[in-house]
């Protein structure tokens, strides 16, 4: 029977949506910060893969989830440093360098995984769900929505922190100016490059965290290409969210909903629709979202342009 | 006024002795080859270090990956076979990148081409090969051009970033192909998801009997030459490049920026689609879910290494074919994961952009 429209189904769907949105929330909020400083990082996919792999490897070696998450963030930032060096210091084209980062991330993680881990077949412990007093006891939704692990809950914290950083701190004010009027920041005596490095490192650290969630909070194994395009979808989320962290949180949730729907509808044998139609849903919706939002009116003015002091 | 300035603005060029002009052209060509060569050398060195650090033999990078693939005539034809899609895609992407259209979707466009070519190739039995083979190839090119054109249209009409849309169209093409070969186009007799076999009259003829190498390699080189002439010796190609450098200036000069962007996307998509058609009609003779090992993404590196010049794409496409063959050989002979080739490609790109920056720096100081 079709049990799509029951309240229980809806609650489960929303809970799954939040879980599936988590890597997107981290990566897209990171990318919002990076793009607000004028740096477009299409290397997110490779960066997330590094986070996923290094998080897995560190947790595999130590048995510790926090250490794994830290390793994921560090790996993301290491890739961020490479990206920042080539795009900010060398002033190379951001798309070209991003493409290289993706190749490196895909190649390096698959190479190391096949060399060291594929034969072990062993996974790692993943973060356990935590109940939140009162919220978890709500009827219907409490059980489905508030039985997540701490990494999922922390998406809210990261969103709040990103808002404070961007809109309530002088660092954020300057950072946004770097994306719109780098010349003004330069004339005011601050280093455009330093702010861009900072923004890229925050962004890639969050992307690494998003990747690490995949192996430490979602599946307990690393698989080659485990991110399956989430790094690219995060780029679309940023556009759809009009470069706002809160927007990125909710748009990510929307995409999480597409993922969750895809999984739930695949499990409905009565629906005579090929499963590939659901697989394609998030990618199709990304294109639709770009058409709906269109324009680049909200984009930072100097997005994608290296800053030249002359 | 320095020599380079004279050369750049053209005035006084006649006064420079012809010998010196020739010498400078040779020097420029040498630089154009030497820098990419150095980039590849750096990437191979990094690959060797990576291998050595992880318990493999670092020398394999030279012995197996580069030299090992030239053992006999047959393996050389296999390299050329791999070069066909790489040259086609790389040369096509040069046009897109020159127009500042960041087409990351050649992989999807290849699949769109492979699907269209298969559709034609399994539908018309008994057609003359003289008609059938070109029809299949044109269908592939059209399929790819349409797939690329969608992203171009979304960019021109809705300002939707072509970077994101081409990537999403990659996924949709791959998923669509998977649906076709497991569903409507599936060969019911086969255990493995695949389409029916293309009619023999639709097969691309072999170039050298007894090998898998087909005439696609000639087509690829010829089309790269055509695209070079188009980009640098035709006014239409000039418009494409001007739009890439400055769309506003192009508009003032009466060029239609949107139309040129569409053209760039359709040409690069068409080349990728043609590559897909050659894969099904020349190599596999059936459509599979994973007909490309990532040629579309590799083509990006081919174009960048070539400095976005279609002529260079012939060389860099051949080089990446060597690397791909070599990495396959390494996996067989010494169990080195084949993905090493992606790492080397990534480092090649980074080295190329670093060298480009070094060449610009002295000019900036003056």
Interface residues (C-beta under 8 A of the other chain):
Chain A: X42 X82 X86 X90 X91 X92 X93 X95 X96 X97 X99 X100 X101 X102 X103 X104 X106 X107 X108 X110 X111 X112 X114 X115 X224 X229 X232 X235 X236 X239 X274 X276 X277 X279 X280 X283 X284 X286 X287 X290 X291 X294 X295 X296 X310
Chain B: X50 X54 X55 X102 X104 X154 X158 X159 X160 X161 X163 X164 X165 X167 X168 X169 X171 X172 X175 X176 X178 X179 X182 X183 X297 X300 X301 X304 X337 X339 X340 X341 X342 X343 X344 X345 X346 X347 X349 X350 X353 X354 X356 X357 X364
